[in-house]
């Protein structure tokens, strides 16, 4: 048996490895395996395909180890990777590198192992070699980072090469595991004292260590109010010390137990919709449903403040009740904090967030919860398209026109909105594109019948859109020869607002007082020393600032 494996590198194609007999029962498509690539380097790759076709022009290497009991990604994710590599002209390895959290993309690290046959005579070694050899003698093996610490230098390869040549040590490549679950220590009452009579006897006959008694009483109070007690919380709330807790543990009154816990706290899982759609919103909601019956993609063109989010929430509720997962995509991470509170209010612990601001450990935990189906509603930026959904029913792409859905660098240079449309097709799921100002291509697809089109052109509460007046300042300057930045119509409107004791906000489409400074004598323009972009002058702080760095 042979396996086509994706490696998270920009390789021209995927390569084939031999599945040894003892691993044939363990390998599955979507699982990670440990493989050798090149002379020594090891990587964790993803099995894309299992087959029996032996490569013609080379002898395949064997898979070294299977890293997962269950697949890390599903068939639909692998199909998405293949499509993105083809459509956006990159390698599947580059897509894999973008898709997976770093903890899944293991590569080997070099480990130095002491050669016991060399002995303990280091007289032939120079100073740096001696320091490393002495550390190896004590620890038997060292990682490269540890060698750098021993020598207090990042340039350690010449020293390592000399030690290898002198046979003081040899090199071993091992896969570097980086994910570690978060652990909390829980405090438990010895089951002997679950009996009220035994517990009363213990408390009534207590004569020494009053501080331990106070700690025990605090624990008994917390166990009634909170159900479970974490060690750190108990010590903080009872103002007790580690020594006092240790005393109760030594007396076998309390036990300590370490458990894996989530890095992100989730609310109870509950669906609670406490609002009604307006007549216009209800009509739009029903039209979206009708559109989904005919076409998989629908564009919801709703003006600002028309209540598109209420329609989204009603649709999410409908798909959750069908047992489906929903992906709610936003262009900016900053927007997720505003929306997540609304979603958690209605869907509680079914809701999760996924974006690049989370730590790698947090991303792994969310990844696994999505894969296991624990999270039904996922709110995220464009990278959330790569999560391992097992039963996706709906993708909502809010503000679909936004260019932030496009990744520029590194590869894959993809549009999250377009990838979502293809990804949904793999599940036979639906896509709702929402915007007050749809992109030209989405609006064209909707008006030509490729997508469904639903319009919501009235604001919530019958509020009217503000009137817009376009003022040609160039003509005003030519007519009045005025050098004032504000036009007469704008000055007049500002005065009206100020007379009513109201406030005015003026938006200017640039930051800083002037985009650059020029020397009148030599024409020199100050530039950023990091990126060579001209520095912007901020008059208020009297500083030149780079708006890129």
C-alpha positions, 0 to 999 in steps of 0.5 A: 500500500502507498500513500500520497502525502501533503507536506506543508512546503511549497513543493511542485507536487505531492510525493508518495511514501510506502505504508509498512505492513505494521502501520496498514491498519492505522493509516487513514485519509486525513491523518498525520504521519511522520515521514522523512523528506530529504536526507534527515529532515522529518515532517508531519504530513497529511495523507491525501490518498491511499492507493496501490500504484507504486512510483515508477522512477524512484523507490519510495521511503517508508512512513515512519509513524502514524500521529493520529488515531482519527483524521485531523481533517475531513475529505471536504477540507482536502478537496478545498485544499486541492481546489485552492491550489489549482484556482489560486496557483500555488501548492497544496503544501502552501494551502496546508501551511495556511490552513492548519494551526502550527501545532499540527504542522510538526517538523523535526528538531535536531537533538545532540546525543552524547557518545558514551564510547568517547569517555570523559576526557575532554582535554582535546576540546577547545573552550566552546566544545568543552562546555557543550560536551560537559552539558551533554555528559550531564544531560545525555542529550541537548536540543539546539536551543539548549546548545545556544543557551550553553554557549550564549550564542546563536551561531552554534553549528561550527561547534556542533560540526567539530563535536560530530567530527571528533565523535563526541556526539551524534545527531538525531532528528525528532519531531517537535511536539508543541501543543500542550493541554492546559491543566488545572488542579482541582480540590476534592473531598475525601469520599470518607467525609461525604457522610455528614456524620463523619464530617461533623465528627471531624469538625467537632473534634478539631483542636489544632491548626485553626487556619487549616480549619478555616480553609476546610470550611471555605472549601465546604462553602465553595463546593456547595455554591460552585460544584467544583473547586479549583486550587488557585480559586480556593487559595485566593478566596480563602486567603490561605497558603499552599502549606495550609492546603498541603496540611489538609492533603497530608491528613487525607481530608482533601485530595488534589487532582489535575485535569485538562481544561479549556483555555476558552470559557464557554457558556451553557449550551442553549438556544434562546431567541427573544425577539421578533422580526419586523414585517419587512424583515420577516418577508426578507427572511422568507424570501431567503428561504425560498431562494435557498430552495432554488439556488445554493447562494443568495445575496441579501442586499440590505441598507445600513440598519435594516436589521440584516443581523436579525435575519442571520440569527433566525437563519442560524437558529433554523440550521442549528435545529436541523443539527447543522453547523453554521459559519459566520464570516466577518472581514475584520477581527475587530468586528467579531467582539461586537457580534459574538456577544449577540450570538452568545446571547442567543446560542450560548456555548454552541458559539465559538470564535476563530481568528489569528489573534488566538494563541496556537493552543487555543486554536487547536482546542477550537479546531478539535471542538469544531471537528467533534461537533461541539461547536455549532456556530463559528464566528471568524475571519477568512481563516475560519474557512479551513476548520474541520466542519463535519456537517456544515449547513450554512455560511454567512459572509457578512460585508461580502464586498470587503477586501479584507476577505482577500489574503495577499501574502503569503500563498495561498492568495485567496478570497475567503468569500469565493472559497466559502462558496466553493466549500459550501458546495462540497457539503451541499450547504447554503451561502448567504452573502450580506452587504449594504454595498454589494461587490460588483461581481456578487451583484452581477451574479445575483441580477443575472440569476446565478445567485438569488437576490433579496433586498431589504431597502428600509431601515429598522424603525422606519428611520430614513437615510440621511440626505447626502449633498455633494459639494464641488470644492474646486469650483468654490475655490475658483469662484471665491479664491478662498483658501479655507478648507471648509466650503460655505455650505459645510460652514453653514450646516456646522453653525446650525448644529452648534446653535442647537448645542449639538456636536459635529464629526468631520471625517478626513480621508487621510491621517496626519497633517501632511503625507510627507515633508520636503526640504525646500533647499535640496528636495530631500523627503524623510523616509522610514528606515525600515520600509523606505516609505515617506514619513507622515507629519503629525502636527499635533504631536510634531512627529514624523510617523510611518503608517506602514510600520 
